Amino acid sequence: MSDAAERSDTELATAAATGDDRAYAILVGRHKDGLYRLLRRYLGDADEAYEAAHEAFIAAWSALARYDPGRPFGAWLRTIAINKARDRGRRIAVRRLIFGSQSFEDSEAQVRPDAAVSADDAMVERERVAELDRAISRLPTALRAPLILTAIEGRPQQEAGEILGISAKSVETRVYRARKLLAQALDASLRPAR
């Protein structure tokens, strides 16, 4: 492992701000998968998530001079990514309004079946995950982002609040409301049609 790869995110961001492309490449490598997962869940579309992640990294590169080393780089990057996702979410909503609703399922974002799991069980599990993803994508934006950051990404409420620009208590309240709405939506989807 190289010396540069062992440096902290803050050290790498500071070096990248002075023009060190390799330092920024290491940061991208460290954060790309987590950022993509966040955006995939937030946007509900694999291609849009990929594009939003790309935009977030470009925007972060452009804004490195304004990065506060006292703040975790990952939180700062996720703030940028959430803003890019909100912009893309608005564009997706306009497209859906104009062109109608379409399914944006992506096989790579689905659960991979375990070799020990039967094909039927794997299919049921994929359907459950897809239904959960759809239910999360239908949550209001103000509830979706706190839920994804805390319940799915495992970020502390304080950090999620910093990313979203709200208090930790607001994060807690919004996650509670999001879980309640998700439970209602999933319960309704499991009820047999009459």
N, C-alpha and C positions, 0 to 999 in steps of 0.2 A: 504494500500500500504506500502510495506516495505521501510526502510531507503535506502537500496541499489538501489531500483527501482527509487528513486527520485534523484539519483546522475546524474550528467552530463555524456555524452559519454566520455569526456576526463578523468574524475575521474574514471569511470569504466574501461577504457582502461589502465590507469596507474595501477589500482588495479589488472587487469587481467595479466598485464606484470609481476607482482610479484607472479603470480601463483593462483590468486583468480578465480577459475572456475565459481563460481556463477556470478561474475561480467561480465565475458565473455558471459555467458548464457543470461544475461539480454541484452547485446549488440546485440547478435544474434536475440533475440526476437524482439528488436526494429527495426532492419534493414532487417530481412529476407524477408518480403513481398515486400518492395520497391526494394530490390536487385533482387529478382526473377522477378518482372515485367520488370525491366531494361533488364535483361538477356533474358527474353522471347521475348521481342521485338527485341533485338539485334540479337539473334540467330534464331528466327523464329521457334523454336521447344521447346515444353514444357519440354520434358525429358532432352534435352541437357541443357536447362536453369537451371533445378533443379540440375543437376550434376555440372554445372559451379558455381552455388551459393555455393554448398557444398565445392567445391575446393577452392573458394575464402575465405570462412570462415576458412578453415583449413590453408590456406596460411597466412591469417591475424593473426591467433593465433600464428603461427610460427614466424611471423615478428613483433610481438608486441613490442619487445625490440627496434626496429628501428622506431616505431611510433613517430612522432613529435607532442607533445601535442598542439603546436601552430597552428596546422592545424585541421580542422574539421574531426572527425573520419569518418563520412559518406562519405566525399569526398575521404579520404584515402582508405576506403574500396571499393568504386566504381572504383578507379584506379586499384586496384588488380582485381576486378571482370571483368573490361573491358579487362585487359590482359589475364585473363583466358578465356574469351569469344573469343578473337582473336585466341588463341590457339585452342579452340574447333572449331571455324569457319573454320580454316585451315583443321582440321581433317574431318569435315563434307564435305568440298569441295572435299577432296580426296575420301571419301566414295561415294559421288555422281558421281564422275568421274568414279570410278570403277564399282559401282553397278547401276548407272543410277539415274535419278531424281525420288524422291518419295514425296508424299504429307505428311507433318508432322502436320496435323491439330489436334488440341486437343480440345475436347468439353469444358473443363474447362477454356480455354483461350478465349473462344468466349463470346460475349455479352449475358447476361442472359435476356430473354424476360420479359418485364413488364407484369403484369397480365392484364393491360388495353390495351395492344397492341395485335392486331390480330396475328394469327399464320403466315399469309403471310407476314405481315410487319416485324415481328421478323425474319423470314427467309431472307428477303431482307436485313435487317440490319446486320445479321450475315455474309451474303455474302459480303457486303460492307466492314465490318471490316476485313474479311479474305483476301479480295483483297488488302486492305491497308497494312495489315501485310506482304503479299507476296511482295508488291511493296517496302516496307521499307527493307525487307530482301534482296532484289536485289540491293539496293543502294551500291555504293562502301563503304568499311569500313570507310574511312576517312570522308565520309559525313554522314553515318548512326549513328555513336556514338554521334556526336554533336547534331543531330536532336533529337535523343531519349532523351538525357540528358536535353535539353532545352525545346523543344516543347511538349514532352510527360511527362517527369518527372517534368518540371517546374523549373529546376535549373537555376540560373543566368549564363550568358555567362562567367563571370569571374570564377565561380566555375567549370563550364564545362571545361574551358580551363585548370584549374589546374589539374583536373582529367585526362585530355587527354595529358597534357604536351605541350599545344599550347597557343597562346595568345587569349584574348577575341575577338579581331578583326578577327582572323582566324576562331574562332567558328562562329561568325556572318556571315562571308563569306560562310563557309561550310553549314550552316543551310539554307542560301538563295539558294545555288546551289542544296541542297538536296530537298528543297520544289519545286524548278523548275522542277527537274527530276521527282519527285513524281507526280506533276500535269500533266506532259507529259505522264507518264506511265498510270495514272488513266484515262486520257482523251482517250488514245489509247485503253484501255480495255473497255471503254464504247461505242466506235464507233461500229456500226453494221458491221458485216463481209459481204464482197461483194462476 
